[in-house]
């Protein structure tokens, strides 16, 4: 594993040592509802993830060889690739690794909810780095949809899966149009909005829920919804992050507003 970039912000408030991780677990995992890991190695992997030490989180999570450890490794690598990698080929390679590991984890333990979710997330981000049109032609969309549907079958209140499904509908409509999207992929504007609204109901203070909803509105309605999208970005930018990922979300929202 080559040297990864350091987390570019102050992470002093995100160091959940000892019992602090347990005390803040529900808040930190409101979006993915990851179960509390009983083993120390997996806990340390999540501690590294939350403080933005993504490379250490991957190493510790894979070393733990537990479901939660692999989930920590996969989430750390996916968030790192999403926000801190500029090279598109490197991005795609990192997302492919996550998708492959998550697919194995889901096959070995079909009740590992976040293995299904992370498989979908990594493939979705890979598609964005490649091109949504190419991903559709390669059949990746069906794999994303199947994994997200499985996630919500196992946990209907998995907020991050609702965000991802909202984006799934919006991005396909944006690329192929409403009619083709409906007939070929069974997606619709209404379904997209329903998933975004569900995510916001579950995570009313989440930066990423507001950001993705804003992105979705622009894909679905274009300039007609610029004001609404801007309000969502403003809410995201004003939120208080509880860990490194949320800090990256907040900073992204600020950058969108400054463009």
C-alpha positions in Angstrom: 0.0 0.0 0.0 1.6 3.2 -1.1 1.7 6.3 1.1 -1.7 8.0 1.2 -2.4 11.7 1.6 -2.9 13.0 5.1 -6.3 14.2 6.2 -6.0 17.9 5.3 -7.9 19.4 8.3 -7.7 19.6 12.1 -8.7 16.3 13.4 -8.2 17.0 17.1 -11.9 16.8 17.8 -12.3 13.5 16.2 -10.1 11.3 18.4 -12.4 8.9 20.1 -10.1 7.1 22.5 -11.2 4.5 25.0 -14.8 4.6 26.0 -15.4 7.7 23.9 -16.0 5.6 20.8 -18.7 3.6 22.5 -20.3 6.7 24.0 -20.5 8.4 20.5 -21.1 5.3 18.4 -24.8 5.8 17.8 -24.2 9.4 16.6 -21.2 8.5 14.5 -23.0 5.6 12.8 -26.5 7.1 12.5 -26.0 7.0 8.7 -24.8 3.4 8.2 -26.0 1.8 11.5 -22.9 -0.3 11.8 -23.2 -2.6 14.8 -20.8 -2.0 17.7 -17.7 -4.2 17.2 -16.8 -6.3 20.3 -13.1 -6.8 19.4 -10.4 -4.2 20.1 -8.8 -4.4 16.6 -12.0 -3.5 14.8 -12.7 -0.7 17.3 -9.2 0.7 16.6 -9.8 0.5 12.9 -13.0 2.6 13.4 -11.1 5.1 15.6 -8.6 5.6 12.9 -11.4 6.1 10.3 -13.2 8.6 12.4 -10.0 10.7 13.0 -9.2 10.7 9.3 -6.3 8.3 9.4 -7.7 6.4 6.5 -4.7 4.3 5.6 -4.3 3.1 9.1 -8.0 2.3 9.3 -7.7 0.1 6.2 -4.6 -1.7 7.5 -6.2 -2.3 11.0 -9.5 -3.3 9.6 -8.1 -5.9 7.2 -5.8 -7.2 9.9 -8.8 -7.7 12.3 -10.4 -10.1 9.8 -13.8 -9.5 11.2 -17.0 -8.2 9.5 -16.8 -4.9 11.2 -13.0 -4.6 10.6 -13.5 -5.1 6.8 -16.4 -2.7 6.9 -14.1 -0.1 8.5 -11.4 -0.7 5.9 -13.8 -0.4 3.0 -15.5 2.7 4.3 -12.1 4.4 5.0 -10.8 3.5 1.5 -14.0 4.6 -0.2 -14.2 8.0 1.6 -10.5 8.6 1.0 -10.9 7.9 -2.7 -14.0 10.0 -2.9 -12.5 13.1 -1.4 -8.7 13.0 -1.3 -7.7 11.3 -4.6 -7.5 13.5 -7.7 -6.1 11.0 -10.2 -9.1 9.2 -11.9 -7.2 6.0 -12.5 -6.2 5.8 -8.8 -9.7 6.5 -7.8 -11.1 3.7 -9.9 -8.5 1.2 -8.7 -9.4 2.0 -5.0 -13.1 1.8 -5.6 -12.7 -1.5 -7.5 -10.7 -3.0 -4.5 -13.5 -1.9 -2.1 -16.2 -3.3 -4.4 -14.4 -6.7 -4.6 -13.8 -6.9 -0.9 -17.4 -6.0 -0.1 -18.8 -8.5 -2.6 -16.8 -11.2 -0.9 -17.9 -10.1 2.5 -21.5 -10.0 1.5 -21.3 -13.5 0.0 -19.6 -14.9 3.1 -22.1 -13.2 5.4 -25.4 -12.2 3.6 -26.6 -10.5 6.8 -23.7 -8.0 6.8 -25.7 -5.0 5.9 -22.9 -2.7 5.2 -21.1 -5.2 3.0 -24.0 -4.9 0.6 -24.1 -1.1 1.0 -20.4 -0.6 0.5 -20.5 -2.8 -2.6 -23.1 -0.5 -4.1 -21.3 2.7 -2.9 -18.0 1.7 -4.4 -19.5 0.6 -7.7 -21.5 3.9 -7.8 -18.4 6.0 -7.2 -16.5 3.9 -9.7 -19.2 4.6 -12.2 -18.9 8.4 -11.6 -15.2 8.2 -12.0 -15.6 6.3 -15.3 -18.8 7.7 -16.7 -22.4 6.9 -15.9 -23.1 6.1 -19.5 -20.3 3.6 -19.7 -21.3 2.1 -16.4 -24.9 1.6 -17.7 -23.6 -0.1 -20.8 -21.4 -2.4 -18.7 -24.4 -3.4 -16.5 -22.9 -1.9 -13.3 -26.2 -0.1 -12.6 -28.0 -3.4 -12.0 -25.4 -4.5 -9.5 -25.6 -1.2 -7.6 -29.4 -1.4 -7.5 -29.4 -5.0 -6.3 -27.0 -4.2 -3.5 -28.9 -1.2 -2.4 -32.2 -3.0 -2.5 -30.6 -5.8 -0.4 -29.3 -3.2 2.1 -32.8 -1.7 2.6 -34.4 -5.2 2.7 -32.2 -5.9 5.7 -32.5 -2.4 7.2 -35.2 -0.1 5.8 -33.8 2.8 7.9 -30.3 2.7 6.5 -30.1 6.4 5.7 -26.9 6.2 3.6 -28.6 3.6 1.3 -31.5 5.9 0.8 -29.2 8.7 -0.2 -27.4 6.4 -2.6 -30.7 5.2 -4.1 -31.9 8.8 -4.5 -28.7 9.5 -6.4 -29.1 6.3 -8.4 -32.4 7.4 -9.8 -31.3 11.0 -10.4 -28.1 10.2 -12.2 -29.7 7.7 -14.6 -32.5 10.2 -15.4 -29.9 12.9 -15.9 -27.9 10.8 -18.4 -30.7 9.0 -20.4 -33.8 11.1 -19.8 -37.0 10.3 -17.9 -38.7 8.0 -20.4 -35.7 5.7 -21.2 -34.8 5.7 -17.5 -38.3 4.6 -16.5 -38.7 2.0 -19.2 -35.2 0.5 -19.1 -34.2 1.0 -15.5 -37.5 1.4 -13.6 -36.4 4.8 -12.1 -38.3 8.0 -11.7 -38.1 11.5 -10.3 -40.7 10.7 -7.6 -38.7 7.7 -6.3 -35.5 9.7 -6.2 -37.2 12.4 -4.2 -38.8 9.9 -1.9 -35.4 8.4 -1.0 -33.8 11.8 -0.5 -36.7 12.8 1.8 -36.4 9.6 3.8 -32.7 10.1 4.3 -33.3 13.7 5.5 -36.0 12.4 7.9 -33.6 9.9 9.3 -30.5 12.3 9.3 -31.9 15.8 9.7 -28.5 17.2 10.7 -26.4 15.3 8.1 -24.2 17.4 5.7 -24.0 14.6 3.1 -27.8 14.1 3.1 -28.3 17.7 2.3 -25.5 17.8 -0.3 -26.7 14.8 -2.2 -30.3 16.0 -2.2 -29.0 19.3 -3.6 -27.1 17.5 -6.3 -30.1 15.4 -7.1 -32.4 18.4 -7.5 -30.0 19.9 -10.0 -29.8 16.6 -12.0 -33.5 16.2 -12.0 -34.7 19.7 -12.5 -31.7 21.8 -13.6 -31.7 25.6 -13.1 -35.3 25.5 -11.9 -34.1 24.1 -8.5 -30.9 26.2 -8.1 -32.3 28.1 -5.1 -33.5 25.0 -3.4 -30.1 23.2 -4.0 -28.3 26.3 -2.7 -30.3 26.2 0.5 -29.4 22.6 1.0 -25.7 23.3 0.5 -25.9 26.2 2.9 -27.4 23.9 5.6 -24.7 21.3 4.9 -21.9 23.9 5.2 -23.3 25.2 8.5 -23.5 21.7 10.1 -21.1 20.6 12.9 -19.0 17.6 11.9 -18.5 14.7 14.3 -15.7 13.0 12.5 -13.3 13.3 9.5 -15.8 12.2 6.9 -18.3 14.7 8.0 -15.7 17.4 8.0 -14.9 16.5 4.4 -18.6 16.7 3.6 -18.9 20.2 5.2 -15.8 21.5 3.3 -17.2 20.1 0.1 -20.5 22.0 0.6 -18.5 25.2 1.3 -16.6 24.7 -1.9 -19.8 24.3 -3.9 -21.1 27.6 -2.5 -18.0 29.4 -3.4 -17.9 28.3 -7.0 
